[in-house]
Amino acid sequence: MQELHGYYLEDLEVGMAASYAKTISEADVVLFAGISGDDNPVHVNEEYAAQTPFKRRIVHGMFSAALISTVAGTRLPGPGAIYVDQQIKFKAPVYIGDTAKATLTITAVDQRRRRVKAKTDVHVGEKLVATGEATFMVDSKPSE
């Protein structure tokens, strides 16, 4: 099972970063609406969305947060890390067809509490669309 584990607490340092990018499709938005139950018409109804300030459908904000979770669970800290909290501010809309890139950058490592804090940003191109901070619980290396 060790081969499935991500970084251990002792391997992490302030400044380490990882990213994940995804081009968001129509199917992604429909599936996310189905999974989450959030069928707000601004996400799923083109006619309704055309009447909003966005002028077209927007991707769920929490879809951006899910991309951050992808980084945390698969790259850094990686498999085995447990989300403890997330603060997030949505700064701009993401549209169907956009490529959103989530980046997690470690800002603090607390060896005693087994906690890692990270800056979490999501960009579409150069535009920051979501920003925040997260805390993760990370395993220490097993005793030999």
C-alpha positions in Angstrom: 0.0 0.0 0.0 3.0 2.3 0.4 3.1 2.8 -3.4 -0.4 4.4 -3.2 0.7 7.0 -0.5 1.6 10.6 -1.4 4.1 12.7 0.4 4.7 12.2 4.1 4.8 15.1 6.4 8.6 14.9 6.7 8.9 15.3 2.9 7.0 18.5 2.7 8.5 22.0 2.7 7.1 25.5 2.4 7.1 26.6 -1.2 6.4 23.2 -2.7 3.6 23.5 -5.3 1.6 21.3 -7.7 -1.1 22.0 -10.3 -3.9 20.3 -12.2 -5.6 21.8 -15.3 -8.9 20.8 -16.9 -10.8 22.1 -19.9 -14.4 22.1 -18.6 -17.0 20.6 -21.0 -20.7 20.8 -21.3 -20.8 17.2 -20.0 -18.7 18.1 -16.9 -21.2 20.8 -15.9 -24.3 18.6 -16.5 -22.7 15.8 -14.5 -21.6 18.1 -11.7 -25.2 19.5 -11.5 -26.5 15.9 -11.3 -24.0 14.8 -8.7 -24.3 17.9 -6.5 -28.0 18.5 -7.0 -27.2 22.1 -7.9 -29.3 22.7 -11.0 -29.3 26.5 -10.7 -30.4 27.7 -14.1 -27.3 30.0 -14.4 -25.4 26.7 -14.9 -27.8 24.6 -16.9 -30.2 26.8 -18.8 -28.8 28.9 -21.7 -31.9 31.1 -22.1 -31.9 32.0 -18.3 -28.1 32.5 -18.2 -28.3 34.9 -21.2 -30.4 37.3 -19.0 -27.8 37.4 -16.2 -24.8 39.7 -16.0 -22.7 36.8 -17.3 -24.7 36.6 -20.6 -24.1 32.8 -20.8 -23.9 29.8 -18.6 -21.2 29.7 -16.0 -19.5 26.7 -14.4 -20.4 25.9 -10.7 -18.0 27.8 -8.4 -17.5 24.6 -6.4 -16.3 22.9 -9.6 -13.2 25.1 -9.1 -12.9 24.0 -5.5 -13.1 20.4 -6.7 -10.1 21.0 -8.9 -8.2 22.1 -5.8 -9.2 18.8 -4.2 -7.8 17.0 -7.2 -4.4 18.5 -6.6 -4.5 17.8 -2.9 -5.6 14.2 -3.3 -3.5 13.2 -6.3 -0.4 15.4 -6.3 0.4 17.4 -3.2 0.2 16.4 -0.4 -1.2 13.5 -2.5 -2.9 10.2 -1.7 -3.6 9.8 2.0 -3.9 13.5 2.8 -7.2 14.5 4.5 -8.9 17.9 3.9 -9.4 19.7 7.2 -10.7 23.0 5.9 -10.9 25.3 2.9 -11.5 29.0 2.7 -12.2 30.2 -0.8 -13.2 33.4 -2.6 -14.6 33.3 -6.1 -13.2 36.3 -8.1 -14.5 35.7 -11.6 -16.7 33.3 -13.6 -15.5 30.2 -15.3 -17.3 29.4 -18.6 -17.9 26.1 -20.4 -14.8 25.5 -22.6 -12.4 27.3 -20.3 -9.3 25.6 -19.0 -9.1 26.0 -15.3 -5.8 25.4 -13.6 -5.8 24.8 -9.8 -2.5 25.3 -8.0 -1.7 24.4 -4.4 1.4 25.9 -2.7 2.5 24.9 0.7 2.7 27.9 3.1 3.3 26.1 6.5 4.1 22.7 7.9 3.2 21.9 11.5 5.1 18.7 12.4 3.6 18.5 15.9 -0.1 18.7 14.8 0.5 16.9 11.4 -1.0 19.8 9.5 -0.1 21.4 6.3 -1.4 24.8 5.2 -1.5 25.8 1.5 -2.5 28.7 -0.7 -5.0 27.5 -3.2 -5.5 29.4 -6.5 -7.5 28.7 -9.6 -6.7 30.5 -12.9 -8.2 30.6 -16.3 -5.3 31.8 -18.4 -3.8 34.7 -16.4 -7.1 35.5 -14.7 -7.4 34.5 -11.0 -10.9 33.0 -10.7 -10.7 31.6 -7.2 -8.3 32.0 -4.3 -8.1 30.7 -0.7 -6.3 28.7 1.9 -6.6 25.1 2.9 -5.4 22.9 5.7 -4.7 19.2 5.3 -3.8 16.4 7.8 -0.8 14.4 6.5 0.7 11.2 7.8 4.1 11.0 9.3 6.5 8.4 7.9 5.9 4.9 9.4 8.4 3.7 11.9 11.0 1.4 10.5 
